[in-house]
Amino acid sequence: MQHTISGADLGPQGPAMVEAIEKCVHCGFCLATCPTYKVLGEEMDSPRGRIYLMKNALEGELSVQETLPYIDRCLGCMACVTACPSGVEYGNLLAPYRAMAERLRSRSAEDAVARTLVNQTLPYPDRFRLAAIAGNLAKPLQGLLPAKLGAMLDLLPAEVPPGQPLPDMIPAQGERRARVALLAGCVQQVLSPAINQATIAVLTHNGVEVVIPRGQGCCGSLALHTGEAAQARSLARHNLTVFPNDVDAIITNAAGCGSGMHEYGLLFAGTEWEEQAKAFAGRVQDISVFLDALGLRPPKGLAAPRTVAYHDACHLAHAQRVTLPPRRLLAQIANLTVVEIPEAELCCGSAGTYNLEQPELAFQIGRRKAENILSTRAMEIVTGNIGCMTQIRTHLAALGRPLPVRHTIELLAEAYAA
């Protein structure tokens, strides 16, 4: 069945959507940074092509169904945003459009099952842990599963690390310089609980008191970026009620989470939660940004010289415009050499749940990223997002080069512990 959307359906997010459309002058600067355009070479698989499609659908010239193959293939990596000379906020158009499209579209049985599995497990650590354990047990049957379910199993680690319960508060070491609340995250808690432990260790060593709000949950970013706006609002609204106001910052150590939380103002536009959501978003800081502004107490350094490649997570570099703070932090570690990755602006193919929903394209994009990383001859890869870590680790292993892939904060914690 064909559907169209009229301008009257845009609602409170409409002005931001219209502004993004009107600012695009179709200059083409975005083409060089768009991973799907690089792979497919199709105009409609580029940012300016997708803007044209969404514009026509919103004006009733195209059906939503006609646009979906191209919109679905968009990673939402926002590399086009940092490349755009006209200041087009592509994300302000993409997320609301996907939310509207989701209400109108019909999905195949495989898509529906895969999406339900993602939506009902990833945002909930206990469920996801059980699902990950079950998934590892099911790996011998992987060849019998549909492609998307098989892709989920490919990304699981061979072993799910044991959970590490977090206390409600960890005091600062020495003179207290700041007090922050930490978003514990959902997927990251299951796949790499060591990241939160390293975050706490580095913050407290630098005189920061860390509060971990009891009862917090998923920030809603995964749902927000895949068009599940109602679920995103429900998850985000819960956190708005449990995080304290008497902190200097709300700290995230996953780029995707930080990006989504900065979009709370748009997510709650026109609702009674809008002002509270904007105030909350204004206090959200990536761990690298917070530490860079605070100033590090000098780390001891590494025991032996090491060369690492720094990977810019898209939702940090493009969505949040954070590129220098992580590099400035790493530059303070003695015995560490940081090298840049060719085509650094291109996404690794993780993009939230993209590698689960578009496994074939994500594979091509991930392989390209892994090959670029290997060309640096680095001994290790560091980045600021659990999704990137999982994707890169998977593709390096597939190339027979299973190099260590770690979070920036883990390397800092090692430098302090040396």
Backbone torsions as a table, in degrees:
resi	resn	phi	psi	omega
1	MET	NA	136.2	-178.9
2	GLN	-90.2	141.4	178.9
3	HIS	-130.7	151.9	171.4
4	THR	-131.2	157.6	177.8
5	ILE	-118.9	132.9	176.3
6	SER	-99.3	164.9	-179.4
7	GLY	-58.5	-27.4	-178.8
8	ALA	-66.3	-17.7	-177.3
9	ASP	-87.5	-3.0	-172.0
10	LEU	-69.9	-31.9	176.4
11	GLY	67.7	-159.6	-174.8
12	PRO	-65.8	-18.6	177.3
13	GLN	-85.7	-4.8	-176.7
14	GLY	-56.5	-48.5	-178.9
15	PRO	-56.3	-41.0	179.1
16	ALA	-67.0	-36.9	178.3
17	MET	-66.3	-46.6	-179.2
18	VAL	-63.2	-41.0	179.5
19	GLU	-60.6	-42.5	179.1
20	ALA	-61.9	-41.8	179.7
21	ILE	-64.9	-45.9	-174.8
22	GLU	-69.7	-28.8	-179.3
23	LYS	-74.6	-24.1	-177.1
24	CYS	-72.1	121.6	179.1
25	VAL	-105.6	9.6	175.7
26	HIS	57.7	40.8	-176.6
27	CYS	-75.4	-28.7	178.1
28	GLY	96.1	2.0	177.9
29	PHE	-61.7	-25.3	-177.6
30	CYS	-74.6	-20.1	-172.5
31	LEU	-60.5	-40.6	-175.0
32	ALA	-68.8	-20.5	-177.1
33	THR	-105.0	1.1	-177.1
34	CYS	-91.2	115.4	-177.1
35	PRO	-62.2	-38.6	-178.1
36	THR	-71.5	-34.3	175.8
37	TYR	-67.1	-38.2	178.2
38	LYS	-59.5	-40.9	-175.8
39	VAL	-81.5	-44.3	-171.1
40	LEU	-96.6	-28.2	178.3
41	GLY	67.3	21.4	-179.1
42	GLU	-105.0	134.1	-179.1
43	GLU	-56.4	-40.6	-177.6
44	MET	-73.1	-9.9	174.0
45	ASP	-100.9	23.7	173.9
46	SER	-113.7	164.0	179.1
47	PRO	-59.0	-45.7	-177.7
48	ARG	-67.9	-32.5	176.7
49	GLY	-66.5	-41.2	179.7
50	ARG	-68.8	-37.5	176.2
51	ILE	-60.7	-42.4	178.5
52	TYR	-61.5	-43.6	179.3
53	LEU	-63.3	-46.0	-179.2
54	MET	-65.2	-39.0	177.0
55	LYS	-58.6	-47.3	-178.5
56	ASN	-65.7	-35.1	178.0
57	ALA	-69.3	-42.0	-180.0
58	LEU	-66.2	-28.0	178.7
59	GLU	-89.4	-1.5	177.6
60	GLY	84.8	9.3	-179.3
61	GLU	-84.0	-22.7	176.8
62	LEU	-129.1	156.5	172.0
63	SER	-83.0	152.9	175.8
64	VAL	-57.6	-40.3	-177.6
65	GLN	-58.7	-35.3	179.8
66	GLU	-67.8	-28.1	-177.9
67	THR	-85.7	-22.5	-167.6
68	LEU	-60.7	-39.7	179.3
69	PRO	-55.6	-36.9	-178.1
70	TYR	-80.7	-39.0	178.5
71	ILE	-68.1	-38.8	179.1
72	ASP	-64.2	-31.9	-178.2
73	ARG	-80.2	-5.6	176.8
74	CYS	-74.8	130.0	178.7
75	LEU	-74.6	-21.9	-172.5
76	GLY	68.1	29.3	-175.5
77	CYS	-76.8	-18.1	177.4
78	MET	66.6	17.6	173.4
79	ALA	-63.0	-28.2	177.9
80	CYS	-66.0	-28.5	-177.4
81	VAL	-68.3	-45.7	-179.3
82	THR	-73.7	-19.3	178.6
83	ALA	-88.9	-13.2	-170.7
84	CYS	-80.8	121.4	178.5
85	PRO	-77.4	-12.2	-177.4
86	SER	-96.8	-3.2	177.6
87	GLY	73.3	32.8	178.2
88	VAL	-71.1	121.6	176.1
89	GLU	-89.7	81.4	-174.3
90	TYR	-57.7	-36.2	-179.4
91	GLY	-63.2	-30.1	178.9
92	ASN	-68.8	-17.2	175.9
93	LEU	-97.3	-44.0	-172.5
94	LEU	-63.9	-50.8	-175.1
95	ALA	-62.7	-48.6	177.7
96	PRO	-64.4	-35.4	179.2
97	TYR	-64.7	-44.3	178.9
98	ARG	-62.2	-37.1	178.5
99	ALA	-64.4	-42.6	178.3
100	MET	-66.9	-42.4	-179.0
101	ALA	-64.4	-36.1	-178.1
102	GLU	-61.9	-33.0	-179.5
103	ARG	-72.3	-20.5	-173.5
104	LEU	-104.6	-23.3	-170.6
105	ARG	-81.9	163.6	169.6
106	SER	-118.6	143.8	-176.8
107	ARG	-115.7	153.1	174.1
108	SER	-67.6	164.2	-179.7
109	ALA	-59.8	-41.5	179.9
110	GLU	-63.6	-45.2	179.2
111	ASP	-61.5	-44.0	-177.3
112	ALA	-63.6	-42.5	-179.9
113	VAL	-66.3	-46.0	-178.9
114	ALA	-62.2	-43.8	-178.1
115	ARG	-67.5	-41.2	178.2
116	THR	-62.4	-42.0	179.1
117	LEU	-61.1	-44.0	179.0
118	VAL	-64.2	-50.1	-175.3
119	ASN	-65.6	-29.0	-175.4
120	GLN	-100.6	1.5	177.4
121	THR	-122.3	-52.1	-172.4
122	LEU	-56.9	-40.0	-178.1
123	PRO	-75.0	-3.5	-174.2
124	TYR	-124.5	101.6	-171.5
125	PRO	-53.1	-42.6	-178.8
126	ASP	-64.3	-43.4	177.9
127	ARG	-65.1	-43.1	-177.2
128	PHE	-65.0	-37.9	178.2
129	ARG	-59.7	-46.4	179.1
130	LEU	-64.0	-41.5	179.9
131	ALA	-64.8	-38.4	179.9
132	ALA	-67.0	-41.2	177.6
133	ILE	-63.8	-44.6	178.2
134	ALA	-63.7	-38.7	179.9
135	GLY	-62.3	-40.1	178.2
136	ASN	-64.9	-36.9	177.6
137	LEU	-66.8	-28.5	-177.3
138	ALA	-86.7	-5.0	-175.6
139	LYS	-56.8	-35.1	176.7
140	PRO	-60.9	-20.2	-179.4
141	LEU	-99.5	11.2	-171.5
142	GLN	-57.6	-37.2	-178.5
143	GLY	-65.4	-16.6	-179.3
144	LEU	-92.4	-8.2	-174.6
145	LEU	-91.1	156.1	172.3
146	PRO	-59.1	157.7	-172.6
147	ALA	-55.7	-43.5	-175.7
148	LYS	-68.8	-38.1	177.8
149	LEU	-69.7	-35.9	176.0
150	GLY	-63.9	-37.5	178.7
151	ALA	-62.7	-36.3	178.1
152	MET	-61.5	-41.0	-178.9
153	LEU	-68.2	-34.7	179.3
154	ASP	-58.2	-33.8	-173.6
155	LEU	-86.4	-9.3	-179.4
156	LEU	-75.2	140.1	173.7
157	PRO	-68.5	156.3	-179.1
158	ALA	-59.2	-33.7	177.6
159	GLU	-132.7	139.1	175.5
160	VAL	-89.0	118.9	-177.2
161	PRO	-63.7	150.8	178.3
162	PRO	-64.7	148.7	179.1
163	GLY	-68.6	151.7	178.5
164	GLN	-125.6	98.7	-178.7
165	PRO	-57.0	141.6	-178.1
166	LEU	-106.5	138.4	177.8
167	PRO	-73.1	168.1	179.8
168	ASP	-73.5	-29.1	-177.4
169	MET	-153.9	139.7	176.0
170	ILE	-125.4	121.1	-175.8
171	PRO	-71.3	156.2	175.9
172	ALA	-71.2	151.7	173.2
173	GLN	-90.9	129.2	-178.7
174	GLY	73.7	-152.6	-179.5
175	GLU	-64.9	131.0	-180.0
176	ARG	-75.5	123.9	-178.8
177	ARG	-103.3	-21.4	-177.9
178	ALA	-166.3	164.8	176.7
179	ARG	-133.9	126.0	-175.5
180	VAL	-131.0	160.3	170.7
181	ALA	-109.1	135.2	-176.1
182	LEU	-105.3	127.9	169.8
183	LEU	-78.0	117.3	-176.0
184	ALA	-75.1	-25.2	179.0
185	GLY	82.6	178.4	-177.6
186	CYS	-122.0	-69.8	179.4
187	VAL	-59.0	-42.6	-177.1
188	GLN	-61.9	-37.6	178.8
189	GLN	-58.3	-32.5	-177.3
190	VAL	-85.8	-49.4	-174.0
191	LEU	-78.2	-32.4	-176.9
192	SER	-150.5	70.8	179.5
193	PRO	-62.0	-18.0	180.0
194	ALA	-63.8	-22.9	-179.4
195	ILE	-66.1	-44.4	177.6
196	ASN	-65.5	-38.4	178.9
197	GLN	-63.8	-41.4	178.1
198	ALA	-66.5	-38.4	178.8
199	THR	-60.9	-46.5	179.6
200	ILE	-63.1	-43.8	-178.1
201	ALA	-61.5	-44.8	-177.6
202	VAL	-70.8	-41.9	179.8
203	LEU	-62.8	-50.2	-177.5
204	THR	-65.4	-36.2	176.9
205	HIS	-61.2	-29.4	-179.3
206	ASN	-95.6	22.2	173.4
207	GLY	77.7	28.1	-178.4
208	VAL	-111.9	125.7	172.8
209	GLU	-79.7	131.5	-175.3
210	VAL	-113.3	121.9	175.0
211	VAL	-104.6	132.3	177.2
212	ILE	-116.8	95.4	-171.8
213	PRO	-55.3	126.9	178.0
214	ARG	-67.5	138.3	176.6
215	GLY	86.3	0.0	178.9
216	GLN	-65.8	159.1	178.9
217	GLY	-138.9	-161.7	178.4
218	CYS	-58.9	143.3	-178.5
219	CYS	-77.1	-13.4	178.9
220	GLY	94.0	0.8	-174.5
221	SER	-64.3	-40.8	179.7
222	LEU	-59.7	-44.2	179.1
223	ALA	-67.8	-41.9	-179.1
224	LEU	-58.5	-44.8	-174.0
225	HIS	-80.5	-5.2	177.2
226	THR	-114.1	11.8	175.0
227	GLY	89.8	3.1	179.6
228	GLU	-90.8	68.7	-171.6
229	ALA	-64.8	-38.0	-178.6
230	ALA	-64.0	-43.7	177.8
231	GLN	-65.9	-40.6	179.4
232	ALA	-60.4	-44.7	179.7
233	ARG	-65.1	-39.7	179.7
234	SER	-62.8	-45.8	-180.0
235	LEU	-67.1	-44.6	-178.6
236	ALA	-65.5	-41.0	-178.8
237	ARG	-60.3	-37.4	178.5
238	HIS	-61.8	-46.0	-179.6
239	ASN	-67.4	-31.0	176.8
240	LEU	-60.7	-26.7	-177.8
241	THR	-90.6	-18.9	-174.8
242	VAL	-105.7	-18.0	179.4
243	PHE	-82.0	137.9	-177.7
244	PRO	-74.9	158.0	176.7
245	ASN	-93.3	-20.4	-173.4
246	ASP	-89.4	49.3	176.7
247	VAL	-129.0	158.1	-179.4
248	ASP	-77.8	-25.3	-179.8
249	ALA	-163.6	157.6	169.3
250	ILE	-105.2	116.9	-170.4
251	ILE	-96.1	132.3	171.2
252	THR	-118.0	146.9	175.4
253	ASN	-124.2	22.0	173.4
254	ALA	-131.5	119.4	-174.1
255	ALA	-57.9	-39.1	-179.8
256	GLY	-63.4	-39.2	178.1
257	CYS	-65.2	-46.9	-179.1
258	GLY	-61.0	-40.9	178.8
259	SER	-61.5	-48.1	-179.4
260	GLY	-63.7	-39.8	-179.4
261	MET	-67.5	-30.6	175.7
262	HIS	-70.7	-14.2	179.3
263	GLU	-95.6	6.9	-177.5
264	TYR	-58.2	-34.8	-179.8
265	GLY	-59.5	-43.8	178.2
266	LEU	-71.1	-38.9	-179.2
267	LEU	-60.1	-39.2	-177.1
268	PHE	-101.8	15.3	-179.1
269	ALA	-55.2	133.4	177.6
270	GLY	79.6	6.2	179.2
271	THR	-112.0	169.9	179.2
272	GLU	-68.3	-12.8	-178.7
273	TRP	-92.8	-2.1	-170.1
274	GLU	-58.6	-50.1	-176.3
275	GLU	-66.6	-41.5	177.9
276	GLN	-63.6	-39.4	179.6
277	ALA	-64.6	-41.6	178.5
278	LYS	-64.1	-42.4	179.6
279	ALA	-63.8	-41.4	178.0
280	PHE	-61.5	-49.7	-178.6
281	ALA	-59.5	-33.7	-179.9
282	GLY	-67.4	-18.2	180.0
283	ARG	-98.5	-3.3	-178.5
284	VAL	-78.9	129.8	177.5
285	GLN	-138.1	137.8	170.5
286	ASP	-64.7	148.7	-178.1
287	ILE	-56.3	-36.3	-179.3
288	SER	-68.5	-38.5	179.3
289	VAL	-66.1	-44.5	-178.3
290	PHE	-63.3	-48.2	-177.6
291	LEU	-67.1	-36.9	179.1
292	ASP	-62.9	-41.4	179.4
293	ALA	-72.7	-37.1	-179.3
294	LEU	-67.8	-40.6	-175.4
295	GLY	95.0	122.7	-176.4
296	LEU	-77.8	140.9	160.3
297	ARG	-72.2	133.2	-169.9
298	PRO	-55.0	123.8	174.4
299	PRO	-73.3	158.5	-178.9
300	LYS	-69.9	-32.6	-177.2
301	GLY	104.8	177.4	-178.8
302	LEU	-88.8	153.1	-177.3
303	ALA	-68.3	-29.5	-179.5
304	ALA	-142.8	155.5	-179.9
305	PRO	-57.9	142.6	-178.8
306	ARG	-148.6	141.3	175.8
307	THR	-111.5	125.8	-179.8
308	VAL	-123.8	151.9	174.1
309	ALA	-102.0	128.4	178.5
310	TYR	-94.7	124.1	178.0
311	HIS	-101.8	124.3	176.2
312	ASP	-77.0	110.0	172.4
313	ALA	-65.4	132.6	-174.0
314	CYS	-59.1	-41.2	-177.1
315	HIS	-75.3	-4.6	171.1
316	LEU	-98.9	-51.9	-174.9
317	ALA	-73.0	-41.3	-174.4
318	HIS	-97.9	-49.7	-177.0
319	ALA	-71.4	-37.5	-178.0
320	GLN	-106.5	-4.3	179.1
321	ARG	60.0	38.4	-179.6
322	VAL	-111.2	108.3	177.6
323	THR	-128.3	-38.9	-175.5
324	LEU	-78.5	-40.4	-176.8
325	PRO	-53.7	-46.8	178.5
326	PRO	-61.6	-37.8	-179.3
327	ARG	-68.6	-37.2	178.4
328	ARG	-67.0	-35.8	177.4
329	LEU	-66.9	-46.0	-179.0
330	LEU	-65.1	-31.5	-179.4
331	ALA	-65.4	-16.8	-178.9
332	GLN	-88.8	-0.2	-179.7
333	ILE	-93.4	117.8	178.9
334	ALA	-66.7	147.4	179.4
335	ASN	73.0	12.4	-179.3
336	LEU	-113.6	130.7	172.9
337	THR	-115.1	127.0	-179.5
338	VAL	-106.9	127.6	178.6
339	VAL	-114.5	153.1	-179.6
340	GLU	-92.0	151.4	-177.8
341	ILE	-98.2	131.7	175.2
342	PRO	-56.4	147.0	-177.1
343	GLU	53.9	41.4	-175.0
344	ALA	-58.8	-26.6	-176.7
345	GLU	-74.7	-13.3	-177.4
346	LEU	-84.6	140.5	-179.2
347	CYS	-64.5	154.9	177.3
348	CYS	-85.1	-11.3	179.3
349	GLY	99.6	1.3	177.2
350	SER	-77.6	-66.2	172.0
351	ALA	48.8	58.7	-179.8
352	GLY	72.8	-107.7	179.4
353	THR	-110.7	15.6	-176.8
354	TYR	-58.7	-41.5	-177.8
355	ASN	-70.0	-10.9	173.1
356	LEU	-92.7	-33.3	-175.1
357	GLU	-92.8	-25.9	178.6
358	GLN	-129.1	63.3	-170.6
359	PRO	-61.3	-35.3	-177.1
360	GLU	-69.1	-47.0	177.8
361	LEU	-66.3	-42.2	179.4
362	ALA	-60.5	-34.1	178.2
363	PHE	-64.4	-45.9	-179.6
364	GLN	-63.8	-41.9	-179.4
365	ILE	-69.0	-40.8	179.3
366	GLY	-66.2	-39.2	178.5
367	ARG	-63.3	-41.6	179.3
368	ARG	-61.7	-43.1	179.3
369	LYS	-63.5	-44.7	-178.9
370	ALA	-62.5	-40.4	179.0
371	GLU	-65.9	-38.8	176.8
372	ASN	-65.2	-38.6	178.1
373	ILE	-63.6	-46.1	-178.3
374	LEU	-63.3	-28.2	179.6
375	SER	-65.9	-18.8	-180.0
376	THR	-79.0	-17.6	-176.3
377	ARG	62.1	25.3	176.9
378	ALA	-69.9	156.3	-179.7
379	MET	-89.1	-15.0	-172.1
380	GLU	-160.7	156.9	177.6
381	ILE	-120.1	135.7	175.5
382	VAL	-124.3	145.4	-179.7
383	THR	-157.0	-179.2	-174.0
384	GLY	-121.3	30.0	-176.5
385	ASN	-154.1	130.8	-176.2
386	ILE	-64.4	-35.5	179.1
387	GLY	-63.2	-44.2	176.9
388	CYS	-61.4	-42.5	-179.3
389	MET	-59.0	-45.2	-178.8
390	THR	-65.6	-45.2	-178.9
391	GLN	-64.4	-47.6	-177.9
392	ILE	-66.4	-42.9	178.5
393	ARG	-59.0	-42.6	-179.6
394	THR	-62.5	-43.7	-175.8
395	HIS	-78.0	-31.3	173.5
396	LEU	-64.9	-41.3	178.2
397	ALA	-63.9	-39.1	179.8
398	ALA	-64.5	-27.6	177.5
399	LEU	-88.4	4.1	179.1
400	GLY	78.4	17.7	-179.3
401	ARG	-128.7	71.5	-176.5
402	PRO	-76.0	70.3	179.4
403	LEU	-71.6	154.6	175.7
404	PRO	-62.8	136.2	175.5
405	VAL	-124.8	118.1	-173.2
406	ARG	-132.9	162.1	175.9
407	HIS	-79.2	147.8	178.8
408	THR	-52.0	-41.9	-176.3
409	ILE	-68.6	-27.5	177.4
410	GLU	-67.7	-38.5	178.8
411	LEU	-68.3	-37.7	176.0
412	LEU	-63.7	-42.9	179.3
413	ALA	-61.4	-39.9	177.3
414	GLU	-61.9	-41.1	-179.4
415	ALA	-64.6	-34.4	177.4
416	TYR	-73.3	-32.7	-175.8
417	ALA	-83.4	-14.4	-174.8
418	ALA	-59.5	NA	NA
